[in-house]
Amino acid sequence: MDDCIIIGAGPAGLTAAIYLARFHLSIRLFDSGSSRAAMIPCTHNHAGYPEGIAGKELLRLMLAQAERYGAVREPVKVIAIERDGDDFVVRTDHGTYPARTVLLATGVVNHRPAGLLPEVHDPALERGLLRYCPICDGYEVTDRRVGVIGTGDHGMREALFLRGYTRDVTLIAPEAGHELDDSCARALDEAGIARVDGPCGGWAIEGAQLALDTAGGRMAFDSIYPALGSRIRSHLAVAAGARANNEGCLEVDDHQRTSIPGLFAAGDVVKGLDQISHAMGEAGVAATTIRNLLNQRQPIRR
């Protein structure tokens, strides 16, 4: 039986694996290969990498560090988490595994604009023509022409945030007309942010820009940010009985404990700032709490 099974091999899961392995605990890391961090072409706000680092390279280095101390990675998909007394059974598409504790670090999936096919989406993302995190990379669009796909309060807030980097921001409705109340419209007007109705379509990379059709005609931008929300990958914990908020984010205490004893969560699957640094910090807290819990059950001795 493993001391801890970690579900998810993004920055949160890998940080927890490093900590737990260095606590001399037996760790198994389940990796379905869908970490959102792997989509980052190059992050420039991760401390310690002044020239930036690609998301895949960061994950590779973190995994190598975890494996150096004995963490075991399994490239499998988890189907269910079940209680077994004080312990757990984790069911995967490659078998069943028992564990004393479980840490869920499954993150989120960004909603993509309708009609934006992979053959355009993926190269646009790689070239920085399509971006999902203005906190991470807003600096890179300084004084550039930027489009935001979204509407309502969420779209307004993302457009206003990007206005701190460039004067040229356009908010484009993803479907038909905008859904903006008077206060949203007024805030956009005061910031000088243009508004264009949808629907969006005809996505294509044209030269050094990403172009699309709108109700106002064809438009092209140096970078486009979809502000369409995300899907929280918390279903495994929720199905096991863990509490989540209306958005699907798992509820945890200050030590990353869910409402199920022995089940922990860290990273974007928990409500908070969707940032690598934040996920890593939560993982460190969770891992230390897991170690102390296991020590209470049976003293850890060499």
C-alpha positions as YAML, in Angstrom:
chain: A
units: angstrom
residues:
- id: 1
  name: MET
  ca: [0.00, 0.00, 0.00]
- id: 2
  name: ASP
  ca: [1.34, 3.42, -0.97]
- id: 3
  name: ASP
  ca: [1.53, 6.14, 1.65]
- id: 4
  name: CYS
  ca: [0.07, 8.59, -0.87]
- id: 5
  name: ILE
  ca: [-1.28, 8.45, -4.38]
- id: 6
  name: ILE
  ca: [-1.13, 11.75, -6.21]
- id: 7
  name: ILE
  ca: [-3.59, 12.20, -9.07]
- id: 8
  name: GLY
  ca: [-2.29, 14.75, -11.55]
- id: 9
  name: ALA
  ca: [1.28, 15.49, -12.64]
- id: 10
  name: GLY
  ca: [1.23, 19.24, -13.08]
- id: 11
  name: PRO
  ca: [3.19, 21.70, -10.91]
- id: 12
  name: ALA
  ca: [1.05, 20.95, -7.81]
- id: 13
  name: GLY
  ca: [1.22, 17.17, -8.11]
- id: 14
  name: LEU
  ca: [4.94, 17.13, -8.90]
- id: 15
  name: THR
  ca: [5.78, 19.50, -6.05]
- id: 16
  name: ALA
  ca: [3.87, 17.29, -3.63]
- id: 17
  name: ALA
  ca: [5.67, 14.23, -5.02]
- id: 18
  name: ILE
  ca: [9.06, 15.85, -4.38]
- id: 19
  name: TYR
  ca: [8.14, 16.77, -0.80]
- id: 20
  name: LEU
  ca: [6.56, 13.42, 0.04]
- id: 21
  name: ALA
  ca: [9.37, 11.37, -1.48]
- id: 22
  name: ARG
  ca: [11.89, 13.38, 0.51]
- id: 23
  name: PHE
  ca: [9.86, 12.58, 3.64]
- id: 24
  name: HIS
  ca: [10.84, 8.93, 2.90]
- id: 25
  name: LEU
  ca: [7.24, 8.01, 2.04]
- id: 26
  name: SER
  ca: [6.12, 5.67, -0.75]
- id: 27
  name: ILE
  ca: [4.58, 7.80, -3.49]
- id: 28
  name: ARG
  ca: [2.75, 6.89, -6.66]
- id: 29
  name: LEU
  ca: [1.98, 9.63, -9.18]
- id: 30
  name: PHE
  ca: [-0.81, 9.06, -11.71]
- id: 31
  name: ASP
  ca: [-0.28, 11.09, -14.88]
- id: 32
  name: SER
  ca: [-2.87, 11.08, -17.66]
- id: 33
  name: GLY
  ca: [-0.69, 13.44, -19.70]
- id: 34
  name: SER
  ca: [-3.11, 16.37, -19.71]
- id: 35
  name: SER
  ca: [-1.45, 18.96, -17.48]
- id: 36
  name: ARG
  ca: [-2.43, 22.48, -18.52]
- id: 37
  name: ALA
  ca: [1.12, 23.61, -17.75]
- id: 38
  name: ALA
  ca: [2.36, 21.54, -20.70]
- id: 39
  name: MET
  ca: [0.55, 23.97, -23.01]
- id: 40
  name: ILE
  ca: [2.70, 26.93, -21.91]
- id: 41
  name: PRO
  ca: [5.16, 27.79, -24.72]
- id: 42
  name: CYS
  ca: [7.38, 29.75, -22.34]
- id: 43
  name: THR
  ca: [6.63, 31.14, -18.90]
- id: 44
  name: HIS
  ca: [8.53, 34.26, -17.90]
- id: 45
  name: ASN
  ca: [7.10, 34.83, -14.43]
- id: 46
  name: HIS
  ca: [8.31, 31.61, -12.80]
- id: 47
  name: ALA
  ca: [10.99, 32.66, -10.33]
- id: 48
  name: GLY
  ca: [14.49, 31.38, -11.02]
- id: 49
  name: TYR
  ca: [14.26, 31.30, -14.82]
- id: 50
  name: PRO
  ca: [15.22, 34.80, -16.03]
- id: 51
  name: GLU
  ca: [15.11, 33.70, -19.68]
- id: 52
  name: GLY
  ca: [11.82, 31.85, -19.19]
- id: 53
  name: ILE
  ca: [11.11, 28.15, -19.38]
- id: 54
  name: ALA
  ca: [8.73, 26.06, -21.48]
- id: 55
  name: GLY
  ca: [5.94, 24.35, -19.58]
- id: 56
  name: LYS
  ca: [6.94, 20.88, -20.82]
- id: 57
  name: GLU
  ca: [10.55, 21.43, -19.80]
- id: 58
  name: LEU
  ca: [9.51, 22.61, -16.33]
- id: 59
  name: LEU
  ca: [7.37, 19.50, -15.88]
- id: 60
  name: ARG
  ca: [10.22, 17.28, -17.12]
- id: 61
  name: LEU
  ca: [12.65, 18.75, -14.60]
- id: 62
  name: MET
  ca: [10.15, 18.48, -11.74]
- id: 63
  name: LEU
  ca: [9.39, 14.84, -12.58]
- id: 64
  name: ALA
  ca: [13.10, 14.01, -12.73]
- id: 65
  name: GLN
  ca: [13.52, 15.58, -9.30]
- id: 66
  name: ALA
  ca: [10.62, 13.59, -7.83]
- id: 67
  name: GLU
  ca: [11.86, 10.33, -9.35]
- id: 68
  name: ARG
  ca: [15.37, 11.00, -8.02]
- id: 69
  name: TYR
  ca: [13.94, 10.58, -4.52]
- id: 70
  name: GLY
  ca: [11.84, 7.52, -5.28]
- id: 71
  name: ALA
  ca: [8.46, 8.78, -6.51]
- id: 72
  name: VAL
  ca: [6.90, 6.39, -9.03]
- id: 73
  name: ARG
  ca: [5.01, 7.78, -12.04]
- id: 74
  name: GLU
  ca: [2.25, 5.73, -13.67]
- id: 75
  name: PRO
  ca: [0.91, 6.94, -17.08]
- id: 76
  name: VAL
  ca: [-2.68, 5.93, -16.34]
- id: 77
  name: LYS
  ca: [-6.10, 7.55, -16.08]
- id: 78
  name: VAL
  ca: [-7.94, 7.42, -12.77]
- id: 79
  name: ILE
  ca: [-11.55, 6.31, -12.94]
- id: 80
  name: ALA
  ca: [-12.65, 6.50, -9.30]
- id: 81
  name: ILE
  ca: [-11.54, 7.13, -5.72]
- id: 82
  name: GLU
  ca: [-13.19, 4.98, -3.04]
- id: 83
  name: ARG
  ca: [-12.94, 4.92, 0.74]
- id: 84
  name: ASP
  ca: [-11.71, 1.73, 2.40]
- id: 85
  name: GLY
  ca: [-11.90, 2.34, 6.13]
- id: 86
  name: ASP
  ca: [-9.24, 4.97, 6.91]
- id: 87
  name: ASP
  ca: [-7.57, 4.22, 3.60]
- id: 88
  name: PHE
  ca: [-8.46, 4.50, -0.10]
- id: 89
  name: VAL
  ca: [-8.73, 2.44, -3.23]
- id: 90
  name: VAL
  ca: [-7.88, 4.26, -6.46]
- id: 91
  name: ARG
  ca: [-9.31, 2.65, -9.58]
- id: 92
  name: THR
  ca: [-7.60, 3.30, -12.90]
- id: 93
  name: ASP
  ca: [-7.85, 2.07, -16.47]
- id: 94
  name: HIS
  ca: [-4.85, -0.16, -15.69]
- id: 95
  name: GLY
  ca: [-5.86, -1.66, -12.36]
- id: 96
  name: THR
  ca: [-6.65, -0.88, -8.72]
- id: 97
  name: TYR
  ca: [-4.24, 0.62, -6.21]
- id: 98
  name: PRO
  ca: [-4.56, 0.95, -2.40]
- id: 99
  name: ALA
  ca: [-3.28, 4.06, -0.59]
- id: 100
  name: ARG
  ca: [-3.28, 5.50, 2.90]
- id: 101
  name: THR
  ca: [-3.92, 9.02, 1.58]
- id: 102
  name: VAL
  ca: [-4.78, 10.64, -1.75]
- id: 103
  name: LEU
  ca: [-3.89, 14.06, -3.11]
- id: 104
  name: LEU
  ca: [-5.96, 15.39, -6.01]
- id: 105
  name: ALA
  ca: [-4.06, 17.81, -8.26]
- id: 106
  name: THR
  ca: [-6.05, 17.47, -11.48]
- id: 107
  name: GLY
  ca: [-6.36, 21.17, -12.32]
- id: 108
  name: VAL
  ca: [-8.75, 22.66, -14.84]
- id: 109
  name: VAL
  ca: [-9.42, 22.68, -18.58]
- id: 110
  name: ASN
  ca: [-9.82, 26.01, -20.38]
- id: 111
  name: HIS
  ca: [-12.94, 26.47, -22.50]
- id: 112
  name: ARG
  ca: [-11.87, 27.15, -26.09]
- id: 113
  name: PRO
  ca: [-13.74, 29.36, -28.57]
- id: 114
  name: ALA
  ca: [-16.24, 27.44, -30.69]
- id: 115
  name: GLY
  ca: [-14.93, 26.62, -34.14]
- id: 116
  name: LEU
  ca: [-11.26, 27.13, -33.24]
- id: 117
  name: LEU
  ca: [-9.86, 23.85, -34.56]
- id: 118
  name: PRO
  ca: [-6.65, 22.23, -33.26]
- id: 119
  name: GLU
  ca: [-4.79, 22.88, -36.52]
- id: 120
  name: VAL
  ca: [-5.16, 26.62, -35.85]
- id: 121
  name: HIS
  ca: [-5.40, 26.58, -32.04]
- id: 122
  name: ASP
  ca: [-2.17, 24.70, -31.33]
- id: 123
  name: PRO
  ca: [0.25, 26.65, -33.58]
- id: 124
  name: ALA
  ca: [-1.39, 29.93, -32.51]
- id: 125
  name: LEU
  ca: [-0.81, 28.97, -28.87]
- id: 126
  name: GLU
  ca: [2.78, 28.00, -29.57]
- id: 127
  name: ARG
  ca: [3.46, 31.36, -31.26]
- id: 128
  name: GLY
  ca: [1.79, 33.46, -28.58]
- id: 129
  name: LEU
  ca: [-1.03, 34.53, -30.91]
- id: 130
  name: LEU
  ca: [-3.47, 32.80, -28.57]
- id: 131
  name: ARG
  ca: [-3.07, 33.15, -24.82]
- id: 132
  name: TYR
  ca: [-5.10, 32.01, -21.82]
- id: 133
  name: CYS
  ca: [-3.50, 33.69, -18.81]
- id: 134
  name: PRO
  ca: [-3.07, 37.48, -18.73]
- id: 135
  name: ILE
  ca: [-1.57, 37.28, -15.24]
- id: 136
  name: CYS
  ca: [1.14, 34.97, -16.62]
- id: 137
  name: ASP
  ca: [1.90, 36.67, -19.91]
- id: 138
  name: GLY
  ca: [0.18, 40.05, -20.10]
- id: 139
  name: TYR
  ca: [3.64, 41.62, -20.09]
- id: 140
  name: GLU
  ca: [4.32, 39.97, -23.45]
- id: 141
  name: VAL
  ca: [1.46, 41.89, -25.10]
- id: 142
  name: THR
  ca: [2.59, 45.29, -23.91]
- id: 143
  name: ASP
  ca: [1.51, 47.94, -26.46]
- id: 144
  name: ARG
  ca: [0.24, 45.24, -28.84]
- id: 145
  name: ARG
  ca: [-3.17, 44.82, -30.49]
- id: 146
  name: VAL
  ca: [-5.18, 42.48, -28.26]
- id: 147
  name: GLY
  ca: [-8.58, 40.84, -28.62]
- id: 148
  name: VAL
  ca: [-10.57, 39.28, -25.78]
- id: 149
  name: ILE
  ca: [-13.25, 36.69, -26.56]
- id: 150
  name: GLY
  ca: [-15.90, 37.04, -23.88]
- id: 151
  name: THR
  ca: [-18.72, 39.09, -22.49]
- id: 152
  name: GLY
  ca: [-20.48, 39.85, -19.23]
- id: 153
  name: ASP
  ca: [-18.63, 40.54, -16.01]
- id: 154
  name: HIS
  ca: [-15.91, 37.94, -16.67]
- id: 155
  name: GLY
  ca: [-15.10, 39.27, -20.13]
- id: 156
  name: MET
  ca: [-15.14, 42.85, -18.89]
- id: 157
  name: ARG
  ca: [-12.73, 42.09, -16.04]
- id: 158
  name: GLU
  ca: [-10.25, 40.34, -18.32]
- id: 159
  name: ALA
  ca: [-10.36, 43.19, -20.86]
- id: 160
  name: LEU
  ca: [-9.82, 45.75, -18.10]
- id: 161
  name: PHE
  ca: [-6.91, 43.77, -16.72]
- id: 162
  name: LEU
  ca: [-5.25, 43.71, -20.15]
- id: 163
  name: ARG
  ca: [-5.86, 47.44, -20.51]
- id: 164
  name: GLY
  ca: [-3.03, 47.78, -18.00]
- id: 165
  name: TYR
  ca: [-0.65, 46.50, -20.71]
- id: 166
  name: THR
  ca: [-1.96, 48.10, -23.90]
- id: 167
  name: ARG
  ca: [-4.35, 50.79, -25.13]
- id: 168
  name: ASP
  ca: [-5.53, 48.60, -28.02]
- id: 169
  name: VAL
  ca: [-8.01, 46.13, -26.48]
- id: 170
  name: THR
  ca: [-11.19, 44.87, -28.15]
- id: 171
  name: LEU
  ca: [-13.83, 42.77, -26.38]
- id: 172
  name: ILE
  ca: [-15.55, 40.39, -28.81]
- id: 173
  name: ALA
  ca: [-18.76, 38.53, -27.93]
- id: 174
  name: PRO
  ca: [-18.29, 34.77, -28.43]
- id: 175
  name: GLU
  ca: [-21.78, 34.19, -29.85]
- id: 176
  name: ALA
  ca: [-24.20, 36.94, -30.82]
- id: 177
  name: GLY
  ca: [-24.57, 40.26, -29.02]
- id: 178
  name: HIS
  ca: [-22.80, 41.23, -25.82]
- id: 179
  name: GLU
  ca: [-24.39, 40.55, -22.45]
- id: 180
  name: LEU
  ca: [-23.26, 43.61, -20.55]
- id: 181
  name: ASP
  ca: [-25.13, 45.50, -17.88]
- id: 182
  name: ASP
  ca: [-24.84, 49.28, -17.64]
- id: 183
  name: SER
  ca: [-21.98, 49.20, -15.15]
- id: 184
  name: CYS
  ca: [-19.93, 46.82, -17.33]
- id: 185
  name: ALA
  ca: [-20.54, 48.90, -20.45]
- id: 186
  name: ARG
  ca: [-19.63, 52.08, -18.62]
- id: 187
  name: ALA
  ca: [-16.39, 50.60, -17.26]
- id: 188
  name: LEU
  ca: [-15.36, 49.47, -20.74]
- id: 189
  name: ASP
  ca: [-16.18, 52.86, -22.24]
- id: 190
  name: GLU
  ca: [-14.21, 54.69, -19.57]
- id: 191
  name: ALA
  ca: [-11.20, 52.48, -20.29]
- id: 192
  name: GLY
  ca: [-11.47, 53.02, -24.05]
- id: 193
  name: ILE
  ca: [-12.06, 49.34, -24.77]
- id: 194
  name: ALA
  ca: [-13.85, 48.67, -28.07]
- id: 195
  name: ARG
  ca: [-16.75, 46.21, -28.22]
- id: 196
  name: VAL
  ca: [-17.67, 44.01, -31.18]
- id: 197
  name: ASP
  ca: [-20.53, 41.53, -31.44]
- id: 198
  name: GLY
  ca: [-20.11, 37.89, -32.44]
- id: 199
  name: PRO
  ca: [-20.41, 35.24, -33.51]
- id: 200
  name: CYS
  ca: [-16.74, 34.39, -33.94]
- id: 201
  name: GLY
  ca: [-15.58, 32.18, -36.79]
- id: 202
  name: GLY
  ca: [-13.19, 31.74, -39.67]
- id: 203
  name: TRP
  ca: [-10.18, 31.45, -37.39]
- id: 204
  name: ALA
  ca: [-6.84, 31.57, -39.21]
- id: 205
  name: ILE
  ca: [-3.24, 32.61, -38.70]
- id: 206
  name: GLU
  ca: [-2.59, 35.44, -41.11]
- id: 207
  name: GLY
  ca: [1.03, 36.53, -41.16]
- id: 208
  name: ALA
  ca: [2.03, 37.45, -37.62]
- id: 209
  name: GLN
  ca: [-1.55, 37.78, -36.37]
- id: 210
  name: LEU
  ca: [-4.55, 35.63, -35.47]
- id: 211
  name: ALA
  ca: [-7.63, 36.60, -37.47]
- id: 212
  name: LEU
  ca: [-11.33, 35.86, -37.13]
- id: 213
  name: ASP
  ca: [-14.72, 36.89, -38.48]
- id: 214
  name: THR
  ca: [-17.05, 38.96, -36.29]
- id: 215
  name: ALA
  ca: [-20.31, 40.82, -36.75]
- id: 216
  name: GLY
  ca: [-18.16, 43.89, -37.39]
- id: 217
  name: GLY
  ca: [-16.17, 42.20, -40.14]
- id: 218
  name: ARG
  ca: [-12.87, 40.36, -40.22]
- id: 219
  name: MET
  ca: [-10.38, 41.39, -37.54]
- id: 220
  name: ALA
  ca: [-6.79, 40.43, -36.75]
- id: 221
  name: PHE
  ca: [-4.84, 40.73, -33.50]
- id: 222
  name: ASP
  ca: [-1.31, 40.27, -32.25]
- id: 223
  name: SER
  ca: [-2.75, 38.13, -29.45]
- id: 224
  name: ILE
  ca: [-6.22, 36.91, -28.52]
- id: 225
  name: TYR
  ca: [-7.32, 35.89, -25.03]
- id: 226
  name: PRO
  ca: [-10.39, 33.63, -24.63]
- id: 227
  name: ALA
  ca: [-12.21, 34.72, -21.45]
- id: 228
  name: LEU
  ca: [-14.65, 31.82, -21.45]
- id: 229
  name: GLY
  ca: [-13.98, 30.22, -18.10]
- id: 230
  name: SER
  ca: [-12.85, 26.69, -17.44]
- id: 231
  name: ARG
  ca: [-14.00, 23.25, -16.35]
- id: 232
  name: ILE
  ca: [-12.78, 22.23, -12.90]
- id: 233
  name: ARG
  ca: [-11.58, 18.62, -12.89]
- id: 234
  name: SER
  ca: [-12.94, 17.81, -9.45]
- id: 235
  name: HIS
  ca: [-15.39, 15.05, -10.44]
- id: 236
  name: LEU
  ca: [-13.33, 12.24, -8.88]
- id: 237
  name: ALA
  ca: [-13.40, 13.84, -5.44]
- id: 238
  name: VAL
  ca: [-17.01, 15.00, -5.74]
- id: 239
  name: ALA
  ca: [-18.11, 11.47, -6.71]
- id: 240
  name: ALA
  ca: [-16.33, 10.21, -3.59]
- id: 241
  name: GLY
  ca: [-18.32, 12.67, -1.47]
- id: 242
  name: ALA
  ca: [-16.02, 15.70, -1.19]
- id: 243
  name: ARG
  ca: [-17.62, 19.13, -1.02]
- id: 244
  name: ALA
  ca: [-17.17, 21.64, -3.84]
- id: 245
  name: ASN
  ca: [-18.52, 25.12, -4.53]
- id: 246
  name: ASN
  ca: [-20.97, 26.01, -7.29]
- id: 247
  name: GLU
  ca: [-18.12, 26.36, -9.79]
- id: 248
  name: GLY
  ca: [-16.83, 22.88, -8.97]
- id: 249
  name: CYS
  ca: [-13.73, 23.98, -7.03]
- id: 250
  name: LEU
  ca: [-13.01, 21.65, -4.14]
- id: 251
  name: GLU
  ca: [-13.44, 23.07, -0.66]
- id: 252
  name: VAL
  ca: [-10.34, 22.69, 1.49]
- id: 253
  name: ASP
  ca: [-9.13, 24.03, 4.82]
- id: 254
  name: ASP
  ca: [-5.88, 25.90, 5.49]
- id: 255
  name: HIS
  ca: [-3.98, 22.61, 5.28]
- id: 256
  name: GLN
  ca: [-5.50, 21.54, 1.92]
- id: 257
  name: ARG
  ca: [-7.73, 18.92, 3.54]
- id: 258
  name: THR
  ca: [-11.01, 18.22, 1.74]
- id: 259
  name: SER
  ca: [-14.19, 17.28, 3.59]
- id: 260
  name: ILE
  ca: [-13.11, 13.60, 3.35]
- id: 261
  name: PRO
  ca: [-10.44, 12.66, 5.93]
- id: 262
  name: GLY
  ca: [-7.25, 11.61, 4.18]
- id: 263
  name: LEU
  ca: [-8.21, 13.17, 0.85]
- id: 264
  name: PHE
  ca: [-6.31, 16.34, -0.02]
- id: 265
  name: ALA
  ca: [-6.40, 18.76, -2.95]
- id: 266
  name: ALA
  ca: [-4.00, 21.39, -4.29]
- id: 267
  name: GLY
  ca: [-3.59, 23.61, -7.33]
- id: 268
  name: ASP
  ca: [-6.19, 24.88, -9.76]
- id: 269
  name: VAL
  ca: [-8.77, 22.25, -8.71]
- id: 270
  name: VAL
  ca: [-9.06, 24.35, -5.51]
- id: 271
  name: LYS
  ca: [-10.46, 27.87, -5.62]
- id: 272
  name: GLY
  ca: [-7.68, 30.40, -5.72]
- id: 273
  name: LEU
  ca: [-5.15, 32.10, -7.98]
- id: 274
  name: ASP
  ca: [-4.55, 29.84, -11.00]
- id: 275
  name: GLN
  ca: [-0.79, 30.26, -10.97]
- id: 276
  name: ILE
  ca: [2.11, 27.79, -10.89]
- id: 277
  name: SER
  ca: [3.61, 29.45, -7.82]
- id: 278
  name: HIS
  ca: [0.32, 29.25, -5.94]
- id: 279
  name: ALA
  ca: [-0.20, 25.61, -6.87]
- id: 280
  name: MET
  ca: [3.30, 24.72, -5.71]
- id: 281
  name: GLY
  ca: [2.76, 26.49, -2.39]
- id: 282
  name: GLU
  ca: [-0.49, 24.62, -1.77]
- id: 283
  name: ALA
  ca: [1.22, 21.35, -2.66]
- id: 284
  name: GLY
  ca: [3.95, 21.97, -0.10]
- id: 285
  name: VAL
  ca: [1.32, 22.59, 2.58]
- id: 286
  name: ALA
  ca: [-0.66, 19.49, 1.56]
- id: 287
  name: ALA
  ca: [2.42, 17.25, 1.50]
- id: 288
  name: THR
  ca: [3.54, 18.35, 4.96]
- id: 289
  name: THR
  ca: [0.05, 17.81, 6.35]
- id: 290
  name: ILE
  ca: [-0.08, 14.34, 4.77]
- id: 291
  name: ARG
  ca: [3.24, 13.42, 6.38]
- id: 292
  name: ASN
  ca: [2.05, 14.60, 9.78]
- id: 293
  name: LEU
  ca: [-1.24, 12.71, 9.44]
- id: 294
  name: LEU
  ca: [0.56, 9.47, 8.61]
- id: 295
  name: ASN
  ca: [2.91, 10.04, 11.51]
- id: 296
  name: GLN
  ca: [-0.08, 10.35, 13.85]
- id: 297
  name: ARG
  ca: [-1.42, 6.99, 12.63]
- id: 298
  name: GLN
  ca: [1.95, 5.29, 12.96]
- id: 299
  name: PRO
  ca: [5.17, 7.08, 13.99]
- id: 300
  name: ILE
  ca: [7.56, 7.49, 11.07]
- id: 301
  name: ARG
  ca: [10.95, 6.19, 12.09]
- id: 302
  name: ARG
  ca: [14.15, 5.25, 10.30]
...
